[in-house]
Every structure is written in structure tokens, then in C-alpha cells.
Amino acid sequence: MRPALLAFLPCAILGVVAALEGVADARDPEGVPGPQAISNAEDLLRRARQARDAGRWVEAEAAYELALKAADAAWTTDAERAEIAAELGLCELALARYRDAADHLAQSLRHRDALGGGLARRVEEGLKKAESRVVTFYLGVSPPDAEVVVDGKALGRPAPTYELFLEPGHHTVRARLDGHTEVVSAFEGQAGKESSLTLKLPRAPERGEAGAAGVGPTRPVSPAARSAARPALPLTELRIGGAALATAALAAGTVFLLRADVVHDNLAERDVVLRGRGWTSSTCWWPNAPSACAEIRDDVAERDLFATLGKVALATGAVFGVATAASFLAEGWILDETPAHGGVQVVPTTTGKHAGLVLQGVW
């Protein structure tokens, strides 16, 4: 009986172990954090606070960073993660890592109500100090699902707007999306200054829109045949219309830009007043942002709209103006081998000191 019992004992032990593992799997299914993840986060926080209280900032910063990642894995609340991000940002500020500090401090202030009064004041003061050493960059992207890369680093999940903190200096921003033309822009950022940029990706032309039909070999065409094949154009009417459109577009563009400038000046004056009341660049990003933030956003949208309309109108006027002026030259230079009656002939000329064009003919 005893040898049989000894032989059965290892099998019984293996069965108990397998049953315990099955219970553990039932209590901690894949994707649901168990007690171990919560225990790891609490242990890292305890170590981080001990290092912070002892003034060991490097050790505290590393522990808080690991604690923030562990808190995400443990499904902690927004309030708990905001407190960890605040302490991490203050450690980075003590280590003069201003860009990372500004990023984490601003992240914590998005849940300002979850922070204690003393910690919230320390975070706001720390964010002001960090912002004075970095570039606060506001980026808008349209379409909002475009991938954005700043200085070769992807920003991750697409969003219509971004608030970024960058080191002072030259930066390159790239946005790309399937079916759209990639857009690249660059700017110089100054410490303590805010910069903003909006990237709009135009739709890429469909394949085959231009040049779909094959082009066979061609033979030179005589000027007489080319002149006979070309339909007559009402050049006088087109020139008058082009001049009128150019004038109207330039006038409209000037009015739009003047309006955008007035709104911009109003925003600048309001910014001075609000900063005197203690506002910061992240005030309007709080969940309980003041009602004045909605008015500020409306004014910013109005300014950007008029500025865009002004630039488009000026560009349109310039295109019509150039096209109208070019029509006088093209009649005698490009369309015919010799200038027609009332046309202009353009002759290149060079001297030892100058190079230019000589216009011959009658307008």
C-alpha cells in the first residue's frame, strides 16, 4: 500500500499546481491587471518617494517614470496618474530636464482638480519655470488622422491639435496621409516663446488624370499651320477681365489681412491682461477651463480664417495679374514666330555689364 501511495503522491501534487494555475488564470485573465501589477506600482512609488525625500533626484526620476508606466498597466485612476506625472515632472525640473518636465507637468494639470492644493501650486510654478526654458508649440493638422513626425519622431496617436514642448532651435514638422500630398514645414523656436503652425494636406491627384493617353511621335508644324489650327481668342476681353479680377482679388486680400491683424492685436492685448491675472498657456487645456477660453478660441479661429482668405486672395490676384501681363508678351513671342499686328516682339540682349529684354511692337 505504501509504495502505491508514494507513486500517486507526485501526480496529486501536479494536479494541485495545475488547479491553482487555472484559478490564477481565471482571476487574472489576459488584459486585466492582477494584484501583482498593482503591487509593483505601489512598490515603485514607495521607492520614488524615499529617493525624493532624500534628495536623490536621479533615482527618484527613474522610479517615478517606471511607476507611471506601471500605473497605466494597473488601470489606476486619472487622479493617481496625474499625481505621479506631477512628481515625475518636478524631479525632471530639479535635474534641469526642462522639456520632459514641462510635458509631464502640463499632463498632470489637465486633471488639476485631482491634485492637492499644495501640489497643484508647486506644479503650476514648476510649469512656468520649465516653459521659460523651452518652446511651447501648438500644432494643428487637417485632416486630423494624418501621421505627424517632429524632428524624425512620430507623435503617436493622430489628433487634430497638439501641444508640444521642444528644445530651442530649428525644428522640422512633417505630416503624411494616404491619398494626400505630404507636407513639410520648418521653424526656429525661441526659449520662453510660443509658436503655432497649421498643416493642411491637399488631396493627391488621381493617377491618369494627366498624361493618361499615350503620345506618339510628332512632326514639326509650320507657323502658318499652327496659326490656322489655333482658334481665335478674344484677347482684349480676356485682358480686361483679368485686370479686373486681379484688382478685386488684391483689394479683398488686403481687407482680409487687415481684419486678421486687428483680431491678432486684440488677442495680444487680452493675453497681456490674462497673464497679469495668473493665466498660463495651459489654462484653457484644463477640464474646468474658464468660459473666456471659448471666446479666445473663436477669436483665434476668426483670425486664422481671415489670414488664410487674405493670403489666398492675394495669391489669386497675383496669378491673374501675371497672366494678364504675360498675355501681351505671349502674343508676339510664344504664339507666333513673328509678332502680329498690334503685338509685341521680345528680343534678348546682353552687354558687357547688363542683360535683359528689348520689347518691340505696338500695344
C-alpha positions in Angstrom: 0.0 0.0 0.0 2.8 2.4 0.9 4.7 2.1 -2.5 1.4 2.7 -4.3 0.8 5.8 -2.2 4.3 7.2 -2.9 3.8 6.7 -6.6 0.5 8.5 -6.5 1.8 11.5 -4.5 3.7 13.3 -7.4 0.7 13.1 -9.6 -1.5 14.6 -6.8 0.9 17.5 -6.4 1.0 18.2 -10.1 -2.8 18.2 -10.2 -3.0 20.7 -7.3 -0.5 23.0 -9.0 -2.4 22.9 -12.3 -5.6 23.6 -10.4 -4.0 26.6 -8.7 -2.7 28.0 -12.0 -6.2 27.6 -13.5 -7.7 29.6 -10.6 -5.0 32.3 -11.1 -5.8 32.5 -14.8 -9.5 32.8 -14.1 -8.8 35.7 -11.6 -6.2 37.4 -13.8 -7.3 36.9 -17.5 -5.2 38.4 -20.3 -5.6 42.2 -20.5 -7.0 42.5 -16.9 -4.4 43.7 -14.3 -4.0 41.5 -11.3 -2.7 42.2 -7.7 0.9 41.8 -8.9 0.7 44.8 -11.3 -0.8 46.9 -8.5 1.8 45.8 -6.0 4.6 46.7 -8.5 3.2 50.2 -8.9 2.9 50.7 -5.2 6.4 49.5 -4.6 7.9 51.8 -7.2 6.0 54.7 -5.8 7.4 53.9 -2.3 10.9 53.8 -3.6 10.4 57.0 -5.6 9.2 58.9 -2.6 12.0 57.7 -0.4 14.6 58.8 -3.1 12.8 62.2 -3.5 12.8 62.9 0.3 16.5 62.0 0.4 17.3 64.4 -2.5 18.4 61.5 -4.8 16.8 63.1 -7.8 18.2 60.7 -10.5 17.0 57.7 -8.6 13.6 59.3 -7.9 13.1 60.4 -11.5 13.8 56.8 -12.7 11.4 55.3 -10.1 8.6 57.7 -10.9 8.9 57.1 -14.6 8.6 53.3 -14.0 5.8 53.9 -11.6 3.9 55.9 -14.3 4.2 53.0 -16.7 3.2 50.5 -14.1 0.2 52.7 -13.2 -1.0 52.6 -16.8 -0.7 48.8 -16.7 -2.5 48.6 -13.4 -5.5 50.6 -14.6 -5.2 53.3 -12.0 -7.4 56.3 -11.9 -6.7 59.6 -13.7 -6.1 61.3 -10.3 -3.4 58.7 -9.4 -1.7 59.0 -12.7 -1.9 62.8 -12.6 -0.1 62.8 -9.2 2.6 60.5 -10.4 3.1 62.7 -13.5 3.3 65.8 -11.3 6.0 64.3 -9.1 7.9 63.0 -12.1 7.8 66.5 -13.7 9.1 68.1 -10.5 12.0 65.6 -10.4 12.9 66.3 -14.0 12.8 70.1 -13.3 15.3 69.6 -10.5 17.5 67.8 -12.9 17.2 70.6 -15.5 15.4 68.4 -18.0 13.0 71.2 -18.8 11.3 69.8 -21.9 10.3 66.5 -20.2 9.4 68.4 -17.1 7.1 70.7 -19.0 5.5 67.8 -20.8 4.7 65.8 -17.5 3.7 68.9 -15.5 1.2 70.0 -18.3 -0.1 66.5 -18.4 -0.8 66.5 -14.7 -2.6 69.9 -14.8 -5.1 68.5 -17.2 -6.5 66.9 -14.1 -5.9 69.8 -11.8 -8.8 69.0 -9.5 -7.3 65.7 -8.7 -4.2 67.3 -7.3 -4.0 68.6 -3.8 -3.8 72.4 -3.3 -0.2 72.4 -2.3 0.9 70.1 -5.1 -1.1 72.0 -7.7 0.6 75.2 -6.8 4.0 73.6 -7.0 3.2 72.1 -10.4 2.0 75.5 -11.8 5.1 77.3 -10.6 7.3 74.5 -12.0 5.5 74.6 -15.3 6.1 78.4 -15.6 9.8 77.8 -14.9 10.0 75.0 -17.4 8.2 76.9 -20.1 10.7 79.8 -19.8 13.4 77.3 -21.0 11.6 75.6 -23.8 9.5 76.3 -26.9 5.7 75.9 -26.4 4.5 74.6 -29.8 0.8 74.4 -30.8 0.2 72.3 -34.0 -3.0 71.9 -35.9 -3.4 69.2 -38.6 -6.0 68.7 -41.3 -7.2 66.0 -41.9 -6.8 65.1 -38.2 -5.9 61.5 -38.9 -2.7 62.3 -40.6 0.6 60.9 -39.2 2.8 63.7 -37.7 6.5 63.5 -37.4 8.5 66.2 -35.5 12.3 66.1 -35.9 12.1 62.5 -37.1 10.0 61.2 -34.2 6.4 60.2 -34.7 3.9 61.7 -32.3 1.8 58.6 -32.0 -1.9 58.6 -32.0 -3.3 61.1 -34.5 -5.1 64.2 -33.2 -6.4 67.5 -34.7 -4.3 69.6 -32.3 -1.1 69.1 -30.4 0.6 70.9 -27.5 4.3 70.1 -27.6 7.3 71.3 -25.7 10.5 71.5 -27.7 14.1 72.5 -27.2 15.0 75.9 -28.6 16.4 75.8 -32.1 15.5 74.5 -35.6 12.6 72.0 -35.9 11.1 70.2 -38.9 7.4 69.1 -38.9 6.2 66.5 -41.4 2.6 65.3 -42.0 1.5 62.5 -44.3 -1.6 60.5 -45.1 -2.6 58.1 -47.8 -4.3 59.8 -50.7 -2.8 63.2 -49.7 0.3 65.2 -50.6 2.9 65.1 -47.9 3.5 68.5 -46.2 6.8 69.6 -44.6 7.4 72.8 -42.7 10.3 74.1 -40.6 10.6 76.8 -38.0 13.0 78.3 -35.4 11.9 78.1 -31.8 13.0 80.5 -29.1 13.1 79.7 -25.4 10.1 81.1 -23.5 8.2 81.8 -26.7 5.1 80.2 -28.1 5.0 79.0 -31.8 2.0 77.8 -33.7 1.6 76.1 -37.1 -1.3 74.6 -39.1 -0.6 71.9 -41.7 -3.2 71.2 -44.3 -2.6 68.2 -46.6 -4.1 68.6 -50.1 -5.5 65.6 -51.8 -3.1 63.9 -54.2 -4.1 63.9 -57.9 -5.5 60.7 -59.1 -3.3 58.6 -61.4 -4.1 59.0 -65.0 -5.6 62.5 -64.7 -2.8 63.9 -66.7 -0.9 62.1 -69.4 -3.2 59.1 -69.5 -3.2 58.9 -73.2 -0.1 57.8 -75.0 1.8 60.4 -77.1 3.2 59.2 -80.4 5.9 60.7 -82.4 5.2 64.2 -83.8 6.4 66.2 -86.7 7.3 69.9 -86.7 4.3 72.1 -87.6 4.8 75.2 -89.6 3.9 78.6 -88.1 1.2 79.1 -90.8 -0.4 75.7 -90.0 -0.2 76.3 -86.2 -1.8 79.8 -86.7 -4.6 78.3 -88.8 -5.3 75.5 -86.3 -5.3 77.8 -83.3 -8.8 79.2 -82.6 -9.1 82.9 -82.3 -9.3 84.2 -78.7 -10.9 87.5 -77.6 -7.7 88.7 -76.1 -8.9 92.2 -75.4 -11.9 91.0 -73.3 -9.7 88.5 -71.5 -7.2 91.1 -70.6 -9.8 93.5 -69.3 -11.4 90.7 -67.2 -8.0 89.5 -65.9 -7.1 93.1 -64.8 -10.5 93.5 -63.1 -10.2 90.1 -61.3 -6.6 90.9 -60.2 -7.6 94.3 -58.8 -10.7 92.8 -57.0 -8.7 89.9 -55.5 -5.9 92.1 -54.3 -8.3 94.6 -52.7 -10.2 91.7 -51.0 -6.9 90.2 -49.8 -5.8 93.5 -48.3 -9.1 93.8 -46.4 -9.0 90.3 -45.1 -5.4 90.7 -43.8 -6.2 94.0 -42.2 -9.1 92.3 -40.3 -6.8 89.4 -39.3 -4.3 91.9 -38.0 -6.9 93.7 -35.9 -8.1 90.4 -34.3 -4.5 89.5 -33.7 -3.8 92.8 -31.9 -6.9 92.2 -29.7 -5.7 88.7 -28.8 -2.3 90.1 -27.9 -3.9 92.7 -25.6 -6.1 90.1 -24.0 -3.2 87.8 -23.5 -1.3 90.5 -21.6 -4.3 91.1 -19.3 -5.0 87.5 -18.7 -1.3 86.7 -17.9 -1.4 89.5 -15.4 -4.3 87.6 -13.7 -2.2 84.5 -13.4 -3.2 82.7 -16.6 -0.7 80.3 -18.2 -0.5 78.8 -21.7 -2.2 75.6 -20.4 -5.1 77.3 -18.6 -7.5 76.6 -21.4 -6.5 73.0 -21.6 -7.9 72.3 -18.1 -11.1 70.3 -18.0 -12.7 73.2 -16.0 -11.3 75.9 -18.2 -12.8 79.4 -17.8 -15.6 80.4 -20.1 -13.4 83.1 -21.6 -11.4 80.3 -23.3 -14.3 79.7 -25.7 -14.2 83.4 -26.8 -10.4 83.2 -27.2 -10.8 80.1 -29.4 -13.4 81.8 -31.5 -11.1 84.9 -32.0 -8.2 82.6 -32.9 -10.3 80.8 -35.5 -11.5 84.1 -36.9 -8.0 85.5 -37.2 -6.7 82.3 -38.9 -9.7 82.3 -41.3 -9.2 85.9 -42.4 -5.5 85.4 -42.6 -6.0 82.4 -44.9 -8.6 84.2 -47.0 -6.3 87.2 -47.3 -3.3 85.1 -48.5 -5.4 83.1 -51.0 -6.9 86.3 -52.4 -3.5 88.0 -52.8 -2.1 84.9 -54.5 -5.1 84.7 -56.8 -4.8 88.4 -57.7 -1.1 87.9 -58.3 -1.8 85.0 -60.7 -4.4 87.0 -62.6 -2.1 90.0 -62.8 0.9 88.0 -64.0 -1.3 86.1 -66.6 -2.7 89.4 -67.9 0.7 90.9 -68.2 2.1 87.8 -69.8 -0.6 87.8 -72.5 0.9 91.0 -74.0 4.3 89.2 -74.4 2.9 85.8 -75.4 1.0 87.2 -78.4 4.2 88.1 -80.2 6.8 85.9 -78.7 5.3 82.5 -78.0 2.1 82.2 -80.1 3.7 83.3 -83.4 7.1 83.2 -84.9 6.7 86.9 -85.7 4.7 89.5 -83.9 1.2 90.0 -85.2 -0.1 93.5 -85.9 -0.5 95.2 -82.6 1.6 92.6 -80.8 5.0 92.7 -79.0 8.2 91.0 -80.0 10.6 90.2 -77.2 14.4 90.2 -78.1 17.0 89.1 -75.6 20.0 91.4 -75.4 23.3 91.4 -73.4 26.2 93.8 -73.0 29.4 93.7 -71.0 27.6 94.9 -67.9 23.9 94.2 -68.4 21.5 91.5 -69.7 17.8 92.0 -70.4 14.9 92.0 -72.9 14.0 94.5 -75.6 10.3 94.8 -76.4 9.4 95.8 -80.0 6.0 96.4 -81.4 2.7 98.2 -80.7 0.3 97.6 -77.8 
